[in-house]
Amino acid sequence: VNVGESWSKAATADLFGLRALAEASLGNLDQARQTLAEGVEYKADALYVMKTGAQFELLAGNTSEAIAILNKAIVAYPENMELRLLAAKAAIIAEDASSARGLYDEVIAAEPEKLITRNGRQARIGLTKLDILDKKFDQAHENLKPLSKMNPDDPEANYLAGVLAFEEKDYDAAEISLRKILKLAPNHEQTMLLFGAVSYAKNEFEQAAYYLSKYVSARPGNLKARKLLGRTYIALDQNQKAESALRTGLDDASGDAELLALVGLSAIRSGQAQSGITDLEKAVALAPESSALRSELAKAYMSQGDNEQAIAELETVIASGEGAYQVQVMVVFAYLRDKRYEKAIASTQKMLDENPD
């Protein structure tokens, strides 16, 4: 850094702080820390020395140290709203949503009347995210409204509007917001994922498969997306595609019971009954408390005529205290298929006693 002879210590320190941030952005972290240390020598409490120092602490996972630096910086530079935005980010990492909300409110309160600056926009975005997490949907709408009015094509605001509508199960509204983003950025990954989920919720499975497959191709390690893609293919009766998409995920998540169960179901539906049952048995072994998995395994046993094992699985479900009506009905049909009529009658009578109406 070329330091001017007439520069103040604060200006020189800030220059080092900015230089350090630029070096870190290029991936030169060791050099960045050395540069920042030089800035500290000139003036430890210079604005960009403190701000960059806090960012480096956050990067290193030292959240409490970052918060301590930012608290001092806000006292020293009370008019700087960027410090409050960074402090809000640190508070969220520290799971202190209340402090984050307070900092965002301070940024908005400092805005000129009837004007939304870049900092004010970021504060409203931050508050909207917190509102959605806390399911304060009315507040989220209020925070988004001025941003949408200011710029109807704001991608970040539209994405959050899509998330908000999805959480409210207003899937048509979610689709409208997300299409605005895809029109500008057709390969935006998070939007493709959410649009796929919205399409799945609307039973528009062809559309869901298109966007989810694009997302999974870009992010193959996202198991949640891969499972949803598998469910979509199953809904489309494209069971071989489902099994292929799902089984690939087992390379990194062989201990995921839900994934194993979906692989098993898709295999059974594509005609590989024994392979599918094996996967379902592994899933139940991983999550023995899951009534849903045991019920699916029982259905698979029944489809292969193994009524004895089906009954054993279903009775385990009932014994766990989750003897839902549908599970009891399945037990009766299993007894009938096994020609154990007295057991079927007894089970039916028990259902009538429990549900006289």
ZIWOCOR-V171244 format. One record per pair of residues at least 12 apart in sequence whose ideal C-beta (glycine too) atoms are under 8 Angstrom apart, sorted by the first residue. I is the first residue (numbers start at 0). J is the second residue. Records with the same first field share a line. If there is no record, write none. Layout:
I = J + J
//
This chain:
0 = 14 + 15 + 18 + 34 + 37
2 = 14
8 = 41 + 42 + 45
9 = 41 + 42 + 45 + 46
11 = 38 + 41 + 42
12 = 38 + 39 + 41 + 42 + 43 + 45 + 47 + 48
13 = 38 + 45 + 46 + 47 + 48
14 = 38 + 47
15 = 34 + 35 + 37 + 38 + 41 + 48
16 = 35 + 38 + 45 + 46 + 47 + 48 + 49 + 50 + 51 + 52
17 = 47 + 51
18 = 34 + 38
19 = 31 + 32 + 34 + 35 + 38 + 51 + 55
20 = 47 + 51 + 54
22 = 34
23 = 51 + 54 + 55 + 58
28 = 58
31 = 55
32 = 55
35 = 48 + 51 + 52 + 55
38 = 51
39 = 52
44 = 71 + 72 + 75
46 = 72 + 75 + 76 + 79
49 = 68 + 69 + 71 + 72 + 75
50 = 72 + 81 + 82 + 85
52 = 68
53 = 65 + 68 + 69 + 72 + 85 + 89
54 = 85
56 = 68
57 = 88 + 89 + 92
62 = 89 + 92 + 93
63 = 93
65 = 89
66 = 86 + 89 + 90 + 93
69 = 82 + 85 + 86 + 89
70 = 86
73 = 86
78 = 109
80 = 105 + 106 + 109 + 118 + 122
81 = 118
83 = 102 + 103 + 105 + 106
84 = 102 + 103 + 106 + 118 + 121 + 122 + 125
86 = 98 + 102
87 = 99 + 102 + 103 + 106 + 122 + 125
88 = 125
90 = 102
91 = 125 + 129
96 = 129 + 132 + 133
99 = 125 + 129
100 = 126 + 129
103 = 122 + 123 + 125 + 126 + 129
104 = 122 + 126
106 = 118 + 119 + 121 + 122
107 = 119 + 122 + 123 + 126
115 = 145 + 146 + 149
120 = 146 + 149
123 = 142 + 143 + 145 + 146
124 = 146 + 155 + 156 + 159
126 = 138 + 142
127 = 139 + 142 + 143 + 159 + 163
128 = 159
130 = 142
131 = 159 + 162 + 163 + 166
134 = 166
136 = 163 + 166 + 167
139 = 159 + 163
140 = 163
143 = 156 + 159 + 160 + 163
147 = 160
151 = 179
152 = 179 + 183
154 = 179 + 180 + 183 + 184 + 187
157 = 176 + 177 + 179 + 180
158 = 176 + 177 + 180 + 189 + 190 + 193
160 = 172 + 173 + 176
161 = 173 + 174 + 176 + 177 + 180 + 190 + 193 + 194 + 197
162 = 193
164 = 176
165 = 193 + 196 + 197 + 200
168 = 200
170 = 197 + 200 + 201
171 = 201
173 = 193 + 197
174 = 194 + 197 + 198 + 201
177 = 190 + 193 + 194 + 197
178 = 194
181 = 194
186 = 213 + 217
188 = 214 + 217 + 218
191 = 210 + 211 + 213 + 214 + 217
192 = 210 + 211 + 214 + 221 + 224
194 = 210
195 = 207 + 208 + 209 + 210 + 211 + 214 + 224 + 227 + 228 + 231
196 = 211 + 227
198 = 210
199 = 211 + 227 + 230 + 231 + 234
202 = 234
204 = 231 + 234 + 235
205 = 235
207 = 227 + 231
208 = 228 + 231 + 232 + 235 + 237
211 = 224 + 227 + 228 + 231
212 = 228 + 244
215 = 228 + 244
219 = 247
220 = 251
222 = 248 + 251 + 252 + 255 + 258
225 = 244 + 245 + 247 + 248 + 258
226 = 245 + 248 + 257 + 258 + 261
228 = 244
229 = 241 + 242 + 244 + 245 + 261 + 262 + 265
230 = 261
232 = 244 + 265
233 = 261 + 264 + 265 + 268
236 = 268
238 = 265 + 266 + 268 + 269
239 = 265 + 269
241 = 261 + 265 + 268 + 269
242 = 262 + 265 + 266 + 269 + 271
245 = 258 + 261 + 262 + 265
246 = 262
249 = 262
254 = 285
255 = 285
256 = 282 + 283 + 285 + 286 + 289 + 292
257 = 282 + 286
259 = 278 + 279 + 281 + 282 + 285
260 = 278 + 279 + 282 + 292 + 295
262 = 275 + 278
263 = 275 + 276 + 277 + 278 + 279 + 281 + 282 + 295 + 299
264 = 279 + 295
266 = 278
267 = 279 + 299 + 302
272 = 299 + 302 + 303
273 = 303
275 = 299
276 = 296 + 299 + 300 + 303
279 = 292 + 295 + 296 + 299
280 = 296
282 = 296
283 = 296 + 312
288 = 319
290 = 316 + 319 + 321 + 323 + 326
293 = 312 + 313 + 315 + 316
294 = 312 + 313 + 316 + 326 + 329
296 = 312
297 = 309 + 310 + 312 + 313 + 316 + 329 + 333
298 = 329
300 = 312
301 = 329 + 332 + 333 + 336
304 = 336
306 = 333 + 334 + 336 + 337
307 = 337
309 = 329 + 333
310 = 330 + 333 + 334 + 337
313 = 326 + 329 + 330 + 333
314 = 330
317 = 330
324 = 350 + 354
327 = 346 + 349 + 350
328 = 350
330 = 346
331 = 343 + 346 + 347 + 350
334 = 346
//
